Amino acid sequence: MITSQAPDSYGASISSFMRWAQERLQKEVEENDRVEAKTGTRDFILGSNDAKKQDFTDSEKVAIVNSIDKLRADGEKACNASSQFGIHTSTYYKWKRTNKK
């Protein structure tokens, strides 16, 4: 036997979702407006890395790799140690492989 609660429950679920989606979109628009007012553009991603590519000399790369190796010997994870020097973990491993000195 089918009860009349199923359609009402489904309809209520859809209505609830639509209210949530509308509220979420409104919050997103408000956040975009806030970012635009602060930065002058909506084309801004929080936490984005707009830094220029850094060029390191071979001796700087060796020094950074050695410093990361010391941190790793003390139990630090490669990703955390690499980020302390502003490089990606894959960059650390590449430098370690290509600049063995």
DAJO-V843309 format. One record per pair of residues at least 24 apart in sequence whose C-alpha atoms are under 7 Angstrom apart, sorted by the first residue. I is the first residue (numbers start at 0). GAP is how many residues later the second one is. Records with the same first field share a line. If there is no record, write none. Layout:
BEGIN
I->GAP ; GAP
END
This chain:
BEGIN
60->34
61->37
64->27 ; 30 ; 31
END
